Amino acid sequence: MIGTLVVKDIKLFVRNRFFLIVTALGLVLYPIIYFLIPDQVDESLGMAFYIEDRESALYQRLIDEPGDYVLFDTEAEMLTALQETGDYFVGLSLPADLSAAAARGEAVELNAYYAPGVPAEARQIFHDVLVLFANAVNPETLANLTRFNETEFVLGNDLMGAPLSLRDRFVPLFLVFIVMIEIFGLATLLNRDVENGTARALITGPLRLHQFFAGKALMGVILAFGQLLFLSAVMGVLGVSPLLLLTTLLLGSFLMVGIGFFVAALAKDNTSAMAWAIVFIIPMIIPSMTVLLPGLSTGWMEIIPSYYFVDSLHRILNFGAGWADVSRNLALLLIGGAVTLAMGTTAIRRKF
Amino acid sequence: MAQPAIAVKDLSYSYGDILAVDDISFDVAEGEVIGFLGPNGAGKSTVVKMLTGQLTPQNGSALLLGMDIVKERKQVQQEIGISFESTNLYEQMSAVENLDLFAKLYKVSDFDAMGLLEKVGLGGREKEHVASYSKGMKQRLMMARALVSDPKMLFLDEPTDGLDPVSTETIHALIRAATQNGATVFLTTHDMVEADKLSDRVAFLNQGRIVALDTPARLKQRFGMRALKVEVELPEGGAEEREITLDEDQTPQAVFDLFKNERILTVHSEEATLEDIFFDITGRGLQG
């Protein structure tokens, strides 16, 4: 009986032009965007230098220790590169008498040329570094600078040596986005069945109420999980800890089904189903933004159930996390799905 | 005596402080059509909902086909067909798909959706989405859906409300065919003509109570008054209607005098309608 219901519901989902278009758009556009996003990391903050005094210790040091900077022969060449290549965020022109003036304690004039779009904060930081440099560093002793003992604290996932490309960062986002649409689809189908009385026609026959709910939940999981599976396969991430990834996708689908039930319980018609779905979808998307902007991640976000889905995906796909690393997340996902499903089901029962 | 198809005892139901069904008891024989007549809000639909397991009675008990409607709810529902008051079909599915869905749920083997659709006059439109159907077509499809499992008992809640005469007649024919096949029919309506035409017995429901329950003929005999309506030609021109009450001692003489002394244009006998009787008993009309 449940199988019959699932087939019927999937048929109705596909026949709804809105759901069909939105789903198809997601399944087509997300992979296209995914492959358009650069898969290489470019996290360098290139600097350009023109140093008039080629005998200075600074010049020699920069020549001897190549880094993320380029020395230009003339100031004009440096400015052209700064403007046209976009490879450098700042260009510094150091006059010939810089060392002597600095040593004498005289005011030193430096020209720093910034590329377009460099934030004011970055300029300020660079300015402060220059002031410090000009006042504290004696070029004659530059080679024998005091060394500091550093203690590093990495906040969040340590990306040192394995930086994430934008494409990698987007994978969890796309997976969360595609499954969010299911909240609306499921809520609308469920609400329509209840409000139109078709559910009543079903359960006054041989079908039991729990079978009706089971059919709806199964349909929601199949639709959500199917799309997640398709998108994961197209993006080529299914090979990353397959069993763990599939479990996470399944639990993520389950959570969305629970939220879909909850939205259906609140809705009175299609319009209110859409409105309530948006109310829930927006906060659900917030945790996924932390993958793009790790600085956004704060403690309160852990009260949003989708956080555990995004965080698990991010860790599994981008940092090779194993079962032990995400077991807490998966357990909370399961609990979140079960609680929302139970609440939604209880509320919908009152409508019969 | 054979076991009644429906045996209701002291059934009651309240919505909060509003008593919708007040301690009703009645039996319905197998193969009988019982019409529940009453105005909107009289409690007809609540009775149907309790008997079909949509509501649990707060007091009393009922047996359908010998099964308790509360304890054996699912078994009861397996044996009945329901046509709901409001249209509740899958509008984005075709008529065939709607019927096939329910046939699968009822596990009906070799189900012939087309044959059933032909019977309800929907042959030729079976593949169209139900959303494009008229109200009458939808109601006929609801009736067809109620018949999918070839049920022993049919609950029809206002099956012809607001329908055109053709659709109404199709549904009446289906009800007659179902009873000929031995089905018991529980019909709720506020259309007294329909009830009179289809029901073996009618129950008048008013404010949750059954105020009369009998065959239409006996109700008319007991509560109604028969009359003769005669149109006579006036000497100065024009016509006038006279009424002679039947079943009284002076009736024969009055008829004789009228026919002897007046020029008769038309003669009609008139009997009380169920609506008249309902009004006499309850003091309110069926449309109220």
HADDOCK unambig.tbl for C-alpha pairs under 7 A between the chains (distance, minus, plus):
assign (segid A and resid 1 and name CA) (segid B and resid 105 and name CA) 5.73 0.50 0.50
assign (segid A and resid 12 and name CA) (segid B and resid 92 and name CA) 6.72 0.50 0.50
assign (segid A and resid 196 and name CA) (segid B and resid 88 and name CA) 5.69 0.50 0.50
assign (segid A and resid 197 and name CA) (segid B and resid 88 and name CA) 5.05 0.50 0.50
assign (segid A and resid 198 and name CA) (segid B and resid 88 and name CA) 4.92 0.50 0.50
assign (segid A and resid 198 and name CA) (segid B and resid 89 and name CA) 5.92 0.50 0.50
assign (segid A and resid 198 and name CA) (segid B and resid 90 and name CA) 6.84 0.50 0.50
assign (segid A and resid 204 and name CA) (segid B and resid 52 and name CA) 6.95 0.50 0.50
assign (segid A and resid 204 and name CA) (segid B and resid 53 and name CA) 6.91 0.50 0.50
assign (segid A and resid 204 and name CA) (segid B and resid 54 and name CA) 6.82 0.50 0.50
assign (segid A and resid 204 and name CA) (segid B and resid 77 and name CA) 5.95 0.50 0.50
assign (segid A and resid 205 and name CA) (segid B and resid 77 and name CA) 5.24 0.50 0.50
assign (segid A and resid 205 and name CA) (segid B and resid 78 and name CA) 5.82 0.50 0.50
assign (segid A and resid 206 and name CA) (segid B and resid 74 and name CA) 6.18 0.50 0.50
assign (segid A and resid 206 and name CA) (segid B and resid 77 and name CA) 6.20 0.50 0.50
assign (segid A and resid 206 and name CA) (segid B and resid 78 and name CA) 5.25 0.50 0.50
assign (segid A and resid 206 and name CA) (segid B and resid 105 and name CA) 6.63 0.50 0.50
assign (segid A and resid 206 and name CA) (segid B and resid 106 and name CA) 6.20 0.50 0.50
assign (segid A and resid 207 and name CA) (segid B and resid 105 and name CA) 6.96 0.50 0.50
